[in-house]
Amino acid sequence: MESLNELPPKKLQELELLTSQLLNAMKRTGLERETVYADLTQLHSELGRIRRERFDSDNPNFTQHSA
C-alpha cells in the first residue's frame, strides 16, 4: 500500500472510525494538547475527504436539492 488513496473502501472506513474513537478517547482523558492529537485530527480529516471524494465519484448523479 503506497497511500491512503489506495486503501479499499472497507479499510478506509475502518481506519476513519478507529481514528475517531482514538481522538475521542484522547479528548476524554485530557490529551488533546499532545502533538499526536493534531496529527490524528489531520489524518481523520484526510480520511473523510477521501471518502467524500469517492462517494462523489461513484455517485455523479447525486445532488442536493435546495428548498
Secondary structure as the mmCIF struct_conf table of DSSP 4:
data_model
#
loop_
_struct_conf.conf_type_id
_struct_conf.id
_struct_conf.beg_label_comp_id
_struct_conf.beg_label_asym_id
_struct_conf.beg_label_seq_id
_struct_conf.end_label_comp_id
_struct_conf.end_label_asym_id
_struct_conf.end_label_seq_id
HELX_RH_3T_P HELX_RH_3T_P1 LEU A 4 GLU A 6
BEND BEND1 LEU A 7 LEU A 7
HELX_RH_AL_P HELX_RH_AL_P1 PRO A 9 ARG A 28
TURN_TY1_P TURN_TY1_P1 THR A 29 GLY A 30
TURN_TY1_P TURN_TY1_P2 GLU A 32 ARG A 33
BEND BEND2 GLU A 34 GLU A 34
HELX_RH_AL_P HELX_RH_AL_P2 THR A 35 ASP A 58
TURN_TY1_P TURN_TY1_P3 PRO A 60 ASN A 61
HELX_LH_PP_P HELX_LH_PP_P1 GLN A 64 SER A 66
#
